[in-house]
């Protein structure tokens, strides 16, 4: 990880200038966010800056690494299946299974 551990401000400043983050920097940023160490304003500004500029492969990879590191493993009974979709298929339908 980068030397900005625990502080989103320098990483936010970098993406605000249009500069891409390295994979390690993106992982650090998302770790900070997912650890609850960023304010809602910082999170919104960071995500909007990424979206406006366009996310890079390294940024998406770093974000995925941070999220996977925070993921919880559950013990499911043998044969269990997930029957709930996320609604992100682009078909224009609404997912009401979790509403």
C-alpha positions, 0 to 999 in steps of 0.5 A: 500500500502507499504511504497515505494510509489512513488519509484520503485527502492526498489521494483525493487531491491527486484524482481531482487533478485528473491524475490516475492512481496506481493500483496500490494507491487505489487499494489504499483509497478504497481501504480508507473508505471501507474502513470508515476513515473518510467523511461522506464529502470526501467519499463523494468527491473521490468517487465523482472525480474518478467517474468524471475522469474515467476509471483506469484498469489499475484503479478498478483492480485496486478497488477490487483488491480492497473490497475482497480484503474486506469481504466476509466469508460465510458458512453456507449449507451444502447446495445453497444457492443465491436467488437474488439478483442485483438489478444491474443487467441493463434490461430496464427492469426493477429489482424488488426482491430486496425492496 
